[in-house]
């Protein structure tokens, strides 16, 4: 009597085996075809270095290599042929893109596709009517005195009731990852402000919440899409549900579920009298998917950028004790040396050196290192660079902070004094310093973010001596992502001061 092979193999295993075989074969075929179709015709040194990653032998980060190339360029602009990406560190070009010819440089469909699974139709991933609609609502809400006061109350509460007690409880010989601490802190504050939910992440005995972990993974994997030579690579992997795209799909599924739970909870609890941002949007929008996209976008802006800015700020201050002493002296003069409270809005407005130090740290290490648009119609940039329709055009704040022609021969030095005139803080053109973007898309949460950063910086510098646990490296190394996350974190040792 004869038996077929399948009679010995459960059908589910047989199906899985065939599915895997077919998927692997298709993906291998796809890679082969991709090599044939997308074999770069450009033989220039820049493209060869990008594809081979030979730049990494001389530079810690891709952004450092770009900064090097932009400094060497007479116009402050380069073009990466294999990516069809024009990158600029020229302030005149930035102004052209973000204000003068704004309509010709939308986010564009290619960018929306890259982040579409994560951000959907949220404000940072759309153009046209949808962008204007969300921006109008957000502008009305974030610009109100009541919402800013509410945000300040949340930040102050988180600092006084969690951040300071936590640091005070840490033994002097314990090494703490300050970046992880700031990410937990900013996740708590943005969730309380945006959703009226307290995840309680600022308890080091607890793991990071499922929402935060899924969000971190989805953010990192979405950013990797933008580095692919062709979008067909990640799109095929998504179609076949393989590798990073499989992980991204699972992470976004978790985000969708948890965001849905937040929205349902807020609707059941009532939102008409609540102060959180989600409740205010729910008064106008009834589409849960749209609400989800808006929620995720504001979470990205309010959590990751603040944590990134604070991490690089304290890394720089740890290497420049004179800056730490100057901030303490200024705060003692404004608040009084014995003050234990959180500085008020009025007091922080008087601390010009603190503002200068924060601006200076973000000049060197902007939370968002670059931003891309897509040229809609053929154009010529102010520096004479011709841009063809469909070209990705990137302005690069990280590189701009390292341009001698913009900031002078000491551009690589951390010098808060460059922002002061007779002791008073003086801002520069936002097109020279596009850390908060500029023009029509300027960051709506800029002032709230600055208040949060200044509140945390003051609270920690006045109460603690924070020192690097090891000899600081000359350059921070970053994990590829939508915002600047330091590889390996920021290990420090905390010593409470005697006041």
FIZALUM-889806 format. One record per atom (N, C-alpha, C): residue in one letter; x negated, y negated, z negated. Coordinates in steps of 0.1 Angstrom, whole numbers, plus 2048, in hexadecimal, padded with zeros to 3 digits. Atoms other than C-alpha are relative to their C-alpha. Layout:
AXYZ...
***
This chain:
X7F780C800X800800800X7F77F4800X80880C7FFX7F27DE80AX8067F47F9X7FC80C807X7F47BE7F6X7FA7F4806X80680C7FBX7EF79B802X7F97F97F5X80780780AX7D77857F0X8097F77F7X7F8809808X7F276D7E6X8088077F5X7F97F980BX8037887D2X7F98017F3X80880080DX7E77867B9X7FD7F27FBX80380E804X7E67607B7X80D7F97FEX7F4808803X80174B7A7X8027F680BX7FD80A7F5X8127357C1X7FA7F27FDX80480E803X8097157AEX7F17FF802X80E8017FEX7E471E7AEX7FC80180FX8027FF7F2X7E67287D3X8027F2807X7FD80E7FAX7F67067DBX7F57F67FDX80B80A804X7DC6F37C7X7F3802808X80C7FD7F9X7C07057D8X8007FA80EX7FF8057F3X7CD6FD7FAX8017F1801X7FF80F800X7D56D97F1X7F27FA7FEX80D805802X7B26D47E4X7F780280CX8087FD7F5X7A26E4802X8037F680CX7FC8097F6X7B66CF81AX7FC7F27FDX80480E804X7B06AF807X7F17FE801X80E8027FFX78B6B5805X7FB80080EX8048007F2X7896BD82AX8037F3806X7FC80D7FAX79C69E833X7F77F57FCX80980B806X78768881CX7F2801806X80D7FE7FAX76769782AX8007FB80FX7FE8057F3X77469084DX8017F1801X7FF80F801X77D66D843X7F37F97FEX80D806802X75A666836X7F780180CX8077FE7F3X74B673856X8047F580AX7FB80A7F7X76165D86BX7FD7F27FCX80380E805X75B63F855X7F27FD803X80E8027FDX735643859X7FE7FC80FX8028037F2X73A64387FX8067F3804X7F980D7FCX753626881X7FB7F47F9X80480C808X745610866X7F18007FDX80E801801X72061686BX7FC7F2803X80280E7FEX7145F3867X7F77FD80CX8088047F4X7085E3887X7F57F67FCX80A80B805X6F65C7873X7F48077FAX80D7FA805X6D25CF86CX7F87F57F8X80680B808X6CB5AF858X7FC8057F3X8067FB80DX6B75B3838X80B7FF7F5X7F680180AX6D55A7823X80A80B800X7F77F57FFX6ED5C1830X7FA80D7FDX8077F3803X6D35DD82EX7FE8017F1X80280080EX6CC5D380AX80D8037F9X7F37FE806X6F15D2801X80480F801X7FC7F37FEX6F85F4810X7F780A7F9X8097F7806X6D9605802X7FF7FD7F1X80180580EX6DC5F27E0X7F17FE7FCX80E803803X6B75EB7E3X7FE7F37F8X80080C808X6BF5C97D3X7FE8037F1X8007FD80EX6C35DB7B2X7F38027FAX80D7FE805X69E5E17AFX7FA7F27FBX80580D804X6995BB7AAX80A7F87F8X7F5808807X6BA5AF79BX8088097F8X7F87F8809X6CE5BA77EX80F801805X7F28017FBX6F05B078EX8007FC80EX7FD8047F2X6FE5AD7B1X8017F0800X7FE80E800X7075897A7X7F27F9800X80D807801X6E258179FX7F980180EX8057FF7F2X6D858E7C2X8077F5809X7F980A7F8X6F35787D2X7FB7F27FCX80580D804X6E755A7BDX7F27FD807X80E8017FAX6C35617CAX8027FC80FX7FE8037F2X6CF5617EEX8067F2803X7FA80D7FEX6E45427EAX7F77F57FDX80B80A803X6C752F7DBX7F77FE80CX8098007F5X6B25387F9X8077FA80DX7F98057F4X6CD52D812X8007F1800X80180F7FFX6C950981EX80E7FA7FEX7F3805802X6EF50581DX8078047F3X7FA7FA80CX6F65197FDX80B809804X7F67F67FBX70B531812X7F980B808X8057F47F9X70455481FX80C808806X7F67F87FBX71756E832X7FC80F800X8037F1800X71759482BX80880680BX7F97FB7F4X71F5A284DX80880D7FEX7F97F3802X7295C5842X80C7FF7F8X7F4802808X7425B782AX8097F5806X7F980C7FAX74D59A841X8047F67F5X7FE80880CX749585822X7F67F4801X80880C801X73D561823X8007FB7F1X80180480EX730557800X7F97F37FFX80680E801X7295337F6X7FF7FC7F1X80380780DX71B5207D8X7FF7F1803X80080E7FCX7204FE7E9X80D7F97FBX7F4807805X7384E77D6X8097FA80AX7F78067F5X7444D67F6X80880B806X7F97F57FAX74E4F8804X80B8047F6X7F67FC80AX7605007E3X80C7F7801X7F580A7FFX7744E07E5X80880280DX7F97FE7F4X77C4E7809X80A80B7FFX7F87F4802X78A509800X80C7FE7F6X7F780180BX79C5007E0X8097F4800X7F880C800X7AA4DE7E9X8027FB80EX7FF8077F3X7A34CE80BX80880880AX7FA7F77F6X7AD4EC820X80680C7F9X7FB7F6809X7BE500805X80980B807X7F67F77F9X7DA50F81CX7F980A809X8077F77F7X7C051F832X7F880B7F9X8087F6807X7B0533816X8098067F5X7F87F980AX7CB548805X7F980C7FAX8067F3804X7C45677F1X7FF80A80BX8007F77F4X7CE57A810X80480E7FDX7FC7F2801X7DB59D816X7F58097FCX80A7F6804X7BA5AF813X7FD7FF7F1X80280180EX7B55A17F0X80C8057F8X7F47FB807X7D95A87E6X80180F800X8017F27FFX7D45CB7F2X7F78067F5X80A7FB80AX7B55D07DCX8068017F2X7FB80180EX7C65C57BCX80F8037FFX7F27FE800X7EA5CD7C6X80580A7F7X7FC7F5809X7ED5ED7B3X8007FC7F1X80180480EX7E25DC793X8087F37FDX7FA80D803X7EF5B8796X80D7FE807X7F38017F9X80C5BE7AEX8027F2806X7FD80E7FBX81C59C7B6X7FF7F57F5X80380A80AX80E58A798X7F97F4806X80480D7FCX80256679AX7F2800807X80E7FF7FBX7DD5707A1X7FF80880DX8027F77F4X7E55867BEX80A7FD80BX7F68047F6X7FF5737D3X7FD7F2805X80080D7FAX8025557E9X80E7FB803X7F38057FBX81E53F7F6X80A7FE7F5X7F4803809X84053D7E6X7FE8077F2X8017F880CX8395597CCX7F67F97F7X80A807808X81A5477C0X8057F37FAX7FB80D805X82A5257BEX80B8027F6X7F67FE809X8485337ACX7FA8037F2X8067FC80CX833544791X7F87F57FAX80880A805X81C52778EX8087F47FAX7F780B805X83850E789X8058047F2X7FB7FB80DX84752376DX7F58007F5X80B7FF809X82552975DX7FB7F27FCX80480E803X81C50475FX8097FA7F6X7F6805809X83C4FA74EX7FE8057F2X8017FA80DX837513732X7F27FD7F9X80D801806X81151172CX7FD7F17FDX80380E802X8124EB72EX8087FA7F5X7F880680BX82B4E6712X7F98007F3X80680180DX8204DB6F0X80380C7F7X7FC7F5809X8344F66DFX7F980D803X8077F37FCX8245136F2X7F27FF7FCX80E801803X8015056ECX7FF8017F1X8017FF80EX8085016C7X80280F7FBX7FE7F2803X8165256C6X7F3808802X80D7F87FDX7F65326D7X7F67FD7F5X80A80380AX7E051F6BEX8038077F3X7FC7FA80CX7F452D6A1X7FC80F800X8047F27FFX7EE5516AEX7F18017FFX80E7FF801X7C954B6B3X7FB7FE7F2X80480380EX7C553B691X80380C7F6X7FC7F5809X7D7558680X7F780C803X8087F57FDX7C3572692X7F27FE7FBX80E803805X7A2561688X8008017F1X80080080EX7AB55B664X80480D7F9X7FB7F4807X7BE57B65CX7F980D805X8067F47FBX7AA594671X7F17FF803X80E8017FBX78A588681X7F67FD7F5X80980480BX77A577663X7FF80B7F5X8017F580AX78459264AX7F880C805X8077F57FBX7775AD661X7F17FE800X80F803800X75559D666X7FA7FF7F2X80480180EX753596641X7FE80D7F9X8017F2806X7575BB639X7F5808806X80B7F87FAX73B5C6650X7F37FE7F8X80C801807X71B5CF63EX7F57FA809X80B8077F9X6FB5BC648X7F880980AX8087F77F8X6EB5DB657X80880780BX7F77FA7F6X7085E566DX7FF7F980DX8008067F3X7055DF692X80E800806X7F38027FBX7255D26A2X8007FC80EX7FF8047F2X72F5CF6C6X8097F4801X7F880C800X73A5AB6C8X8097FF80DX7F88007F4X7475AF6ECX80D8087FDX7F57F8803X75E5CB6E0X8097F97F7X7F880880AX7695B56C3X8087F5807X7F980B7F9X7725986DAX80B805809X7F57FB7F7X7855AE6F2X80C8047F8X7F47FC809X79A5BC6D5X8077F37FBX7FA80C805X79F5996C7X8097F980BX7F88077F5X7AA58A6E9X80B808805X7F47F77FCX7C05A86F1X80B7FE7F6X7F680280AX7D25A36D0X8077F2802X7FA80E7FFX7D757D6D5X8087FF80DX7F88017F4X7E25806F9X80D808800X7F47F8801X7FB59B6F1X80A7F97F7X7F7808809X8095876D4X8067F4807X7FC80C7F9X80B5686EAX80980380CX7F97FD7F4X81757870AX80D8097FEX7F57F6802X82E5946FDX8078007F3X7FA80080DX83558D6D9X7FD80E7F9X8047F2805X8245AF6D2X7F27FF7FAX80D7FF807X8075B56B9X7FB80E801X8057F37FFX7F35D36C4X7F68047F5X8087FD80BX7DC5D06A6X7F2806804X80D7FB7FBX7BC5D76BAX7F47FC7F7X80B805807X7A65C36A3X7FF8077F2X8027F780BX7A35E068BX7F680A805X80A7F77FAX7825F2693X80280E7FCX7FD7F2803X78F611682X80980780AX7F67FB7F6X7A961469EX7FA80080EX8058007F2X7A261E6C2X8077F4808X7FA80A7F8X7A96046DDX80D806805X7F27FB7FDX7CE6066E6X80080680EX7FE7FA7F3X7D961B704X8017F680BX7FE80A7F6X7E35FC716X7F37F9803X80D8077FDX7C15EB712X7F7809807X8097F77F9X7AE60A71CX80480280FX7FB7FE7F2X7C461073BX7FD7F3808X80280D7F9X7C15EB744X7F17FE803X80E8017FDX79B5EC741X7FC80880CX8037F77F5X79860A758X8067FB80DX7FA8057F4X7B05FC771X7FA7F4806X80880C7FCX79E5DB772X7F3803807X80E7FC7FBX77C5EB778X80280780DX7FF7F87F3X788603793X8067F880BX7FB8097F6X79C5E87A5X7F57F8806X80B8087FBX77D5D37A7X7F6807809X8097F77F8X7695F07B6X80580080EX7FB8007F2X7805EF7D4X7FA7F5808X80580B7F8X7735CD7DEX7F2801804X80E7FE7FCX7505DA7E0X7FE80A80BX8017F67F5X7585F47FAX7FD7F980DX8048067F3X74A5EE81DX80D7FF809X7F38017F9X76D5F682BX80B8047F7X7F57FD809X78F5F681AX80680E803X7FC7F37FCX79661782DX7FB80B7F6X8067F6809X77F629814X8098027F4X7F87FF80CX7936217F5X80F803803X7F27FD7FCX7B5623808X80180F802X7FF7F27FEX7AD646813X7FF8087F3X8017F980DX7A26517F0X80D7FE7F9X7F3802807X7C36427E3X80A809807X7F67F77F9X7D76557FEX7FE80F7FBX8037F2804X7C66767F4X7FF8027F1X80080080EX7C766D7CFX7F38067FAX80D7FB803X7A26737CAX7F77F67F8X80A809806X7866657B4X8057F57F8X7FC80C807X7896427A7X80E7FC802X7F28047FDX7AA63D7B8X80A8097F8X7F87F8808X7B965A7A5X8007FB7F2X80080680EX7AD64B784X8077F37FFX7F980D7FFX7BA62978FX80F8027FFX7F27FD800X7DC637796X8058047F2X7FC7FB80DX7DE648774X8007F47F6X80180B809X7D2628762X80C7F6802X7F58097FDX7EC613774X80E8057FCX7F47FA805X80762C76CX8027FD7F1X7FF80380FX7FF627747X8047F17FEX7FE80E802X7FF60174BX80F7FD804X7F28027FCX82160275DX80A8057F5X7F87FA80AX830618742X8007F67F4X80180980CX823602725X8067F2802X7FB80D7FDX82C5E2736X80F800801X7F27FE800X84F5EF73CX8068017F2X7FB7FF80EX8525F8717X8007F27FAX80080E806X8485D470EX80C7F8805X7F58087FAX8625C5725X80D8057FAX7F47FA806X87D5DD718X8027FC7F1X7FF80380EX8745D66F4X8047F17FEX7FD80E801X8755B06F9X80E7FD804X7F28027FCX8975B370BX8098047F5X7F77FB80AX8A65C86F0X7FF7F77F3X80280980CX8985B16D4X8067F2802X7FC80E7FDX8A45926E6X7F57F7803X80B8087FCX88F5796F8X8047F1801X7FC80D7FEX8A35596FAX7FB7F67F6X80680980BX89554B6D9X7F28027FDX80E7FD802X8725596DBX7F77F7807X80A80A7FBX8535456E1X7F580780AX80A7F97F8X83E5606F3X8027FD80FX7FF8037F2X83655B718X80A80A808X7F77F67F9X84957B723X80E7FC7FEX7F2804803X86956F712X8047F4809X7FD80C7F9X86654E724X80280380FX7FE7FB7F2X86255F746X80D807802X7F47F87FFX87F57673FX80C7F8801X7F58097FFX89555873DX8037FD80EX7FF8047F2X890553762X80080C80AX8027F57F8X886575770X80780C7FBX7F97F4805X89B59576EX7FA80D806X8067F57FAX8865AC784X7F48057F7X80A7FA809X8725C376DX7F3802806X80D7FE7F9X8575CB787X7F97F3801X80680D7FEX8515A678DX7FB7FB7F2X80580480EX84F5A0767X7F48087FCX80C7F8803X8365BD764X7F47FA807X80B8067F8X8205AD77FX7FB7F37F9X80380D807X82158B76DX7F98037F3X8057FD80DX81A59A74CX7F1805801X80E7FA7FEX7FB5AE758X7F67F5805X80980B7FBX7ED58F76AX7FC7F77F5X80380980BX7EF57974BX7F78087F6X8087F9809X7E0595737X7F1800805X80D8017FAX7C259674FX7F97F37FDX80580D802X7BE57174CX7FD7FC7F2X80280480EX7C256D727X7F88097F7X8087F7808X7B058B71AX7F1801805X80D7FD7FBX792593730X7F77F4801X80980C7FEX786570738X7FB7FA7F3X80480580DX786564714X7F68087F9X80A7F7807X774583707X7F27FF808X80D8017F9X75A580723X7F97F37FDX80680D803X75455B71CX7FA8007F2X80580080EX7505606F7X7F380A7FFX80B7F7801X73857E6FCX7F37F9805X80C8077FBX72056A712X7FC7F47F8X80380B808X72354C6FCX7F78047F4X8087FB80CX71755F6DDX7F3806803X80D7FA7FBX6FC5716F1X7F67F4801X80980B7FEX6EE54F6FAX7FC7F97F3X80280780CX6F253F6D8X7F68087F7X8097F8808X6E055D6C8X7F17FE804X80D8027FBX6C25546DDX7FC7F17FEX80280F802X6C552E6D6X8057FC7F3X7FC80480EX6C75296B0X8027F17FFX7FE80F801X6C45036B6X80E7FC804X7F28037FBX6E65046C8X80A8037F4X7F87FC80CX6F55166AAX8007F67F5X80280A80AX6E74FD692X8077F3804X7FA80C7FCX6F44E06A7X80F8017FFX7F27FE801X7174EE6A8X8058007F1X7FD80180FX7174F3682X8007F27FBX80180D804X70B4D067DX80C7F7804X7F48087FBX7264C1693X80D8047F9X7F47FB807X7414D6683X8017FB7F1X80180580EX7354CC660X8047F1800X7FD80F800X7374A766AX80F7FD803X7F28037FDX75A4AA678X80A8067F6X7F77F9809X76A4C3660X7FC8007F2X80480080EX7554C0641X7F980E7FEX8087F4802X73A4D9637X80780B7F8X7FA7F6809X7504EB61DX80D805806X7F37FB7FBX76E4F0634X80080E804X7FE7F17FDX77A514637X80A80280BX7F47FE7F7X79750E64FX7FC80080FX8028007F1X79B510675X8017F1804X80080E7FBX7944EF687X80D7FD807X7F48047FAX7B24DC692X7FD7FC80FX8028057F3X7B84D06B6X7F87F3800X80780D801X7AD4AD6ACX7F28027FCX80E7FE804X78D4BA69BX7F880580CX8077FA7F5X7844CF6B9X7FD7F680BX80280A7F6X7884B16D0X7F47F77FDX80B808804X76D49F6BCX7F3808801X80C7F8800X7544BC6C0X7FB80180EX8048017F2X7444B26E1X7F480A802X80B7F67FEX7254C86DCX80580E801X7FB7F37FFX7394E76D6X80680280EX7FA7FF7F2X74D4E06F7X7F480280AX80B8007F6X72C4DA709X7F980E800X8077F3801X71D4FB6FCX80980B807X7F77F67FAX73C50F707X8007FE810X8008027F1X73C4FF72AX7F2804805X80E7FC7FBX71650572DX7FF80F801X8007F1800X71A52A724X80780580CX7F87FB7F4X73552E73FX7FA7FB80DX8088047F4X71F51B758X7F780C804X8097F57FDX706537755X80780D801X7F97F4800X71E55374FX80F7FE800X7F18027FFX74154C75CX80780D7FEX7F97F4803X75B565751X80480780EX7FD7FB7F3X766569776X7F47FB809X80D8047FAX74556A78AX8027FB80EX7FE8047F2X7545657ADX80F801803X7F27FF7FCX7755607BEX8017FF80FX7FF7FF7F1X77F5697E2X80E7FB805X7F48047F8X79855B7FBX7FE80680EX8017FB7F2X79F56681FX8047F4809X7FE80B7F7X79C54D83BX80C80380AX7F47FE7F8X7BE54A84DX7FE7FD80FX8038057F2X7B253786CX7F17FC801X80E8047FEX79053087BX7FD7F27FAX80380C807X77F515867X7F17FD7FFX80E804802X75E502861X7FF7FA7F2X80280680DX7524FC83EX7F87F3800X80880D800X7434DA834X7F1802803X80E7FE7FEX7204E9835X7FD80580EX8027FC7F2X7254F385AX80280E803X7FE7F17FEX72C518854X80D802807X7F47FD7F9X74552586DX80680D7FAX7F97F5807X75F53C85EX80B80580AX7F77FB7F7X773553874X80D8057F9X7F37FC805X79855C86EX7FE80E7FAX8017F3806X79A57A856X7F48027F8X80D7FF808X778574846X8037FE7F1X7FF80280FX776579820X7F67F57FDX80980B804X768558811X8008007F1X8027FF80FX75A5597EEX7F97F47FBX808809807X75053D7D8X7FB8067F3X8077F880AX7385487BDX7FC7F77F4X80480880BX73853579BX7F48057F9X80C7FA806X71D54D78DX7F47FA807X80C8057F8X7055437A9X7FF7F17FFX80080E800X71051F7A8X7F97FA7F3X80780480DX70451D783X7F1801800X80E7FE7FFX6E252778FX7FA7F980CX8048077F4X6DE50F7ACX7F97F37FBX80880C804X6C24F57A6X8057F4807X7FB80C7F9X6D14DE7C0X80D7FB7FAX7F4805807X6F14DC7ABX7FD7FC7F2X80380280EX6E34DD787X7F27FB7FCX80D804803X6BF4D378AX7F680B7FEX80B7F6802X69E4E4784X8018097F4X7FE7F880DX6A94F0761X80D808801X7F37F97FFX6C850276FX80180D7F9X8007F3806X6BE523760X8008007F1X80180280FX6BB51573DX80E7FD7FAX7F3803808X6D7514723X7FE7F37F8X80280D806X6D94EF71BX80E7F97FFX7F4807802X6FA4E270DX7FF7F1802X80180F7FFX6EC4BF70EX8027FB80EX7FE8057F2X6F04BD734X80E7FC802X7F28047FEX7154B872EX8037F47F7X7FD80B809X71149B715X7FA7F3805X80580D7FEX70D47671BX8037F87F3X7FF80780DX7064636FBX8088077F6X7F97F8809X7134806E8X80F804803X7F27FE7FCX7344816FBX80080A80BX7FF7F67F6X73E49F710X8057FA80DX7FC8057F3X740496735X80280C80AX7FE7F57F7X7504B074DX7FA7FC80EX8048027F3X7444B3771X80B80480AX7F67FC7F7X7584B9791X80380F7FFX7FC7F2801X76B4DA78FX7FB80880DX8057F97F5X75E4E27B2X7F18037FFX80D7FD804X73B4E17A4X7FF80A7F5X7FF7F780CX7464F5786X80E807801X7F37FA7FEX76350B792X80380C7F7X7FE7F580AX763521773X80F8027FEX7F27FF802X78851A76FX8087FE80DX7FC8037F2X78D519795X8027F1801X7FF80F7FEX7974F67A2X80B7FE80BX7F68037F6X7AF4E47B8X80E8057FDX7F27FC802X7D24F27BDX80180C7F7X7FF7F4808X7CA5137ACX7F87FF7F2X80780280DX7B950478DX8078087F5X7FB7F880BX7BD51A76EX80A7F97F7X7F6806809X7DD51275BX7FD8027F1X8027FD80EX7D152173BX7F27FB7FBX80D805803X7B050E73BX7FF7FA7F2X80180780DX7B74F871CX80280A7F5X7FE7F680BX7C5515708X7F580A7FEX80C7F8801X7A752B710X7F57F97F9X80B808806X78F510706X8037FF7F1X7FD80180EX7A150B6E5X7FE80D7F9X8027F3806X7A05306DEX7F18037FEX80E7FE801X77B5326E6X7F97F87F6X80680980AX7725146D1X8048047F2X7FB7FC80DX7875216B4X7F880C7FBX8087F4804X7755436B4X7F17FC7FEX80F804802X7525336B9X7FE7F97F3X80180780CX75751B69DX8018097F3X7FD7F880BX765534685X7F480A7FDX80A7F6802X74954D68AX7F27F97FDX80C807802X72C53468CX7FF7FA7F3X80080780EX73652266CX7FF80A7F5X8007F680BX73A542658X7F680B801X8097F47FEX72155B666X7F47FC808X80C8007F7X6FE55F673X80180C808X7FE7F57F6X701575692X7F3801808X80D7FE7F9X6E158469FX80180C808X8017F47F7X6DA59C6BCX7FA80B7F8X8057F4807X6D45BF6AFX7F2805806X80D7FC7F9X6B75C36C8X7FB7F4807X80580B7F9X6A15AC6DBX8087FD80DX7F78037F4X6B859B6F5X7F980180DX8068007F3X6B15A2719X8017F2806X80080D7FAX6AA585730X80C7FD808X7F48027F8X6C958B745X80A80A7FCX7F57F7803X6EA59A73CX80380980DX7FC7F77F5X6F45B8751X80F8037FFX7F27FF800X7185BB75BX80680C806X7F97F57FAX7305D7762X8097FB80CX7F88057F5X7415D3784X80F7FF7FCX7F3801805X7645C677DX8067F2805X7F980D7FCX77D5A9782X7FB7F57F7X80680B808X76D596765X7F28067FBX80E7FD804X74A596756X7FF8087F3X8027F880CX7465B373EX7F28057FFX80E7FD802X7245B8730X7FE80F7FEX8037F2801X7165DB735X7F98037F2X8057FD80DX70F5EB713X8057F87F5X7FA80980BX7225D0700X7F57F67FBX809809806X7125B76E9X7FE8047F1X8037FC80EX7035C86CAX7FA7F57F7X80580A809X6FE5B06ADX8018047F2X7FF7FE80EX6F95AF688X8067F37F9X7F980C806X70F598672X7FC7FE7F2X80480480EX704586653X8097F47FCX7F880B804X71D571640X7F87F57F9X80880B805X71054F637X8067FC7F2X7FC80580DX711540614X8047F1802X7FB80E7FDX726520617X8007F87F3
***
